Amino acid sequence: AFPDYREEGLAGFGPSGYVAMPDSKPFFEEYYNTPVHPGDIWVVTLPKCGTTWTQELVWLLQNDCDFEGAKSMLMPDRYHFLEITGVTARSVREKIRDGEDPLSRRIFFDPIESRPRPWFVKTHLPLHMCPPKLLDTAKVVYIVRNPKDVCISYYHHLHLYNEAAADLTLETFVDLFIDGLVTQLPFFPHVLEAWRQRHHPNMLFLFFEDLKKDLRGNIARVAEFLGKTPTDEQLDKLAEHLHFSNLKNNPWVNWEWISKSAWSTGDPNKKFMRKGKTGDWKNHFTPEMDRKMTGWMERELEGTGLSFVLDI
Ligand code: A3P
């Protein structure tokens, strides 16, 4: 059965009720005390909001469009994934047997201190669980996506990696999603905390739907934020490289190596790079699910100035 995260001990509840990765609670302090240096770049997101897409975009810009470099290291080797450490790392490592990740240099699990600077960090932690000097020291790129699409994408994601999700119906999942009872939720406190910081000079707040609508324009925005000046030709090349049709087939980015490992549920038809669309929720929600989602969004968004594009 799918775990009931209300039961104390199953997940590491952070302050504000954030449901952290299983077994990660003893490491909260370590995450919070992660050293931060000027020049480091953190991609902070909720899962399924376009994290991987943003990571590739940021890494390529920061490394002056080093496309060769981007095709010589897996994403988890290029970015330190903050929560994949300690106990979490050990349980994941046990599931990835030798030879199952031939592209990896295996720095995935190494301590952050062993990485070259500047550090590229990925985390799903909310900002208040990140180092307190993060925003005043390093650059943070935050991307969010409309919660209806996040919910559908997350539901599929669980079926890719979590055997316990096999019997989980979408109907039940929608309730869990709204109640924030799934790892790396609840949704709105995480998003609104970042949204309140959107004008901080070291924060760039992006929307998945904007990247879908105008990828090249948003690459240029990220470049400006990072203080980079790619040429028109480089911008064209980046937009091409980052288009879903290309990224989904890029083994350095698309997590397909993990689908072959024991970390995944082993269904070859399920892919991390699934549809890459906006509005797919319409193909899945019943009117009742949609009503619940809409009501929840309206309540949470009221007075915040934040709104979402639900279809393009
Ligand atoms: P879907 O499941 O809706 O296809 P994350 O990296 O945060 O886990 O987000 C994964 C989601 O982003 C998946 O959504 C994935 O397909 C989508 N995605 C990744 N790269 C993309 C791209 N270049 N264009 C559009 N969507 C992309």
Boltz pocket constraint, residues with backbone or C-beta under 6 A from the ligand:
constraints:
  - pocket:
      binder: B
      contacts: [[A, 45], [A, 46], [A, 47], [A, 48], [A, 49], [A, 50], [A, 51], [A, 52], [A, 53], [A, 149], [A, 152], [A, 153], [A, 154], [A, 156], [A, 242], [A, 243], [A, 244], [A, 245], [A, 247], [A, 271], [A, 272], [A, 273], [A, 274], [A, 275], [A, 276], [A, 277], [A, 280]]
      max_distance: 6.0
